[in-house]
Amino acid sequence: MNEELQSLERNHTYTLMKPPSGKKIVGCKWVFKKKVDGSRPESLRYKARLVVKGYSQVQGVNFNEVFSPVVKHTSIQVLLSLVAIKDLELEQLDVKTAFLHGDLEEQIYMKQPEGFEVVEKENHICLLKKSLYGLKQSPRQWYKKFDSFKVSINFSHSNYDS
């Protein structure tokens, strides 16, 4: 849990402030998971993730749009075909804290994680600056950040003759 909170702090996910009057404050909860690295049972580790109780958000108040980025199977097939035909190398990456990179457009207020309240600021709340898992708008905000990076693809290869 400490590792998760440190990640939230490193990404400047929220700032603590006194609760504003008349604003809805959403709760949060911890989600725990056992993770095994590959087929080695001795690599068992426990993971904790702080999740916003997004089910209490109201459309038009706390968020405007819900979005779920998906890919068509034909797009993957075309990409893999090009890689095979042109004898290219394909790399993929996994972003552990993907949603934490999406900047929020709305003001979302969240309670401090239970058991991890900041000393002498126990009555403060978190003003979210970045998306967290559980928010209705998190997938959209992450996709907007991802889409803002322009990547050029060069299909040239030293063993390939045009």
Secondary structure, 3 states (H helix, E strand, C coil): CHHHHHHHHHCCCEEEECCCCCCCEECEEEEEEEECCCCCHHHCEEEEEEEECHHHCCECCCECCCCCCCCCHHHHHHHHHHHHHCCCCCCCCCCCCHHHHCEEEEEEEECCCCCCCCCCCCCCEEEEEECCCCCCCHHHHHHHHHHCCCCCCCCCCCCCCC
